Amino acid sequence: VSTVAPIHIAQLLTYMKLLNQSIGLMINFNCPTFLKRAKKPM
């Protein structure tokens, strides 16, 4: 995807809740330096 939309964050948060995880990491591999664009929702 070209940008991370709010629906992507919502999907990650849903997976985190279903798996009973407190930390999730969303990485958009569609950018040259994806580590600068990584988001860590809490």
CNS distance restraints for C-alpha pairs under 8 A (distance, minus, plus):
assign (resid   1 and name CA) (resid  28 and name CA) 7.33 0.50 0.50
assign (resid   1 and name CA) (resid  30 and name CA) 6.58 0.50 0.50
assign (resid   2 and name CA) (resid  30 and name CA) 6.30 0.50 0.50
assign (resid   3 and name CA) (resid  28 and name CA) 7.65 0.50 0.50
assign (resid   4 and name CA) (resid   8 and name CA) 6.22 0.50 0.50
assign (resid   4 and name CA) (resid   9 and name CA) 7.61 0.50 0.50
assign (resid   4 and name CA) (resid  28 and name CA) 7.17 0.50 0.50
assign (resid   5 and name CA) (resid   9 and name CA) 6.96 0.50 0.50
assign (resid   6 and name CA) (resid  10 and name CA) 6.25 0.50 0.50
assign (resid   7 and name CA) (resid  11 and name CA) 6.09 0.50 0.50
assign (resid   8 and name CA) (resid  12 and name CA) 6.28 0.50 0.50
assign (resid   9 and name CA) (resid  13 and name CA) 6.18 0.50 0.50
assign (resid   9 and name CA) (resid  26 and name CA) 7.87 0.50 0.50
assign (resid   9 and name CA) (resid  41 and name CA) 7.77 0.50 0.50
assign (resid  10 and name CA) (resid  14 and name CA) 6.12 0.50 0.50
assign (resid  11 and name CA) (resid  15 and name CA) 6.29 0.50 0.50
assign (resid  12 and name CA) (resid  16 and name CA) 6.14 0.50 0.50
assign (resid  12 and name CA) (resid  24 and name CA) 7.00 0.50 0.50
assign (resid  12 and name CA) (resid  26 and name CA) 7.44 0.50 0.50
assign (resid  13 and name CA) (resid  17 and name CA) 6.14 0.50 0.50
assign (resid  13 and name CA) (resid  24 and name CA) 7.60 0.50 0.50
assign (resid  13 and name CA) (resid  41 and name CA) 7.69 0.50 0.50
assign (resid  14 and name CA) (resid  18 and name CA) 6.15 0.50 0.50
assign (resid  15 and name CA) (resid  19 and name CA) 6.02 0.50 0.50
assign (resid  16 and name CA) (resid  20 and name CA) 5.81 0.50 0.50
assign (resid  16 and name CA) (resid  21 and name CA) 4.86 0.50 0.50
assign (resid  16 and name CA) (resid  22 and name CA) 6.66 0.50 0.50
assign (resid  16 and name CA) (resid  23 and name CA) 7.24 0.50 0.50
assign (resid  16 and name CA) (resid  24 and name CA) 6.48 0.50 0.50
assign (resid  17 and name CA) (resid  21 and name CA) 6.27 0.50 0.50
assign (resid  17 and name CA) (resid  22 and name CA) 7.87 0.50 0.50
assign (resid  22 and name CA) (resid  42 and name CA) 6.85 0.50 0.50
assign (resid  23 and name CA) (resid  40 and name CA) 7.30 0.50 0.50
assign (resid  23 and name CA) (resid  41 and name CA) 7.09 0.50 0.50
assign (resid  23 and name CA) (resid  42 and name CA) 6.22 0.50 0.50
assign (resid  24 and name CA) (resid  40 and name CA) 6.06 0.50 0.50
assign (resid  24 and name CA) (resid  41 and name CA) 6.30 0.50 0.50
assign (resid  24 and name CA) (resid  42 and name CA) 7.43 0.50 0.50
assign (resid  25 and name CA) (resid  38 and name CA) 7.14 0.50 0.50
assign (resid  25 and name CA) (resid  39 and name CA) 6.18 0.50 0.50
assign (resid  25 and name CA) (resid  40 and name CA) 5.00 0.50 0.50
assign (resid  25 and name CA) (resid  41 and name CA) 7.07 0.50 0.50
assign (resid  26 and name CA) (resid  38 and name CA) 5.96 0.50 0.50
assign (resid  26 and name CA) (resid  39 and name CA) 5.48 0.50 0.50
assign (resid  26 and name CA) (resid  40 and name CA) 6.50 0.50 0.50
assign (resid  27 and name CA) (resid  34 and name CA) 6.59 0.50 0.50
assign (resid  27 and name CA) (resid  35 and name CA) 7.60 0.50 0.50
assign (resid  27 and name CA) (resid  37 and name CA) 7.01 0.50 0.50
assign (resid  27 and name CA) (resid  38 and name CA) 4.84 0.50 0.50
assign (resid  27 and name CA) (resid  39 and name CA) 6.73 0.50 0.50
assign (resid  28 and name CA) (resid  34 and name CA) 6.17 0.50 0.50
assign (resid  28 and name CA) (resid  37 and name CA) 6.95 0.50 0.50
assign (resid  28 and name CA) (resid  38 and name CA) 6.83 0.50 0.50
assign (resid  29 and name CA) (resid  34 and name CA) 5.72 0.50 0.50
assign (resid  30 and name CA) (resid  34 and name CA) 7.45 0.50 0.50
assign (resid  31 and name CA) (resid  37 and name CA) 7.85 0.50 0.50
assign (resid  33 and name CA) (resid  37 and name CA) 7.18 0.50 0.50
assign (resid  34 and name CA) (resid  38 and name CA) 6.14 0.50 0.50
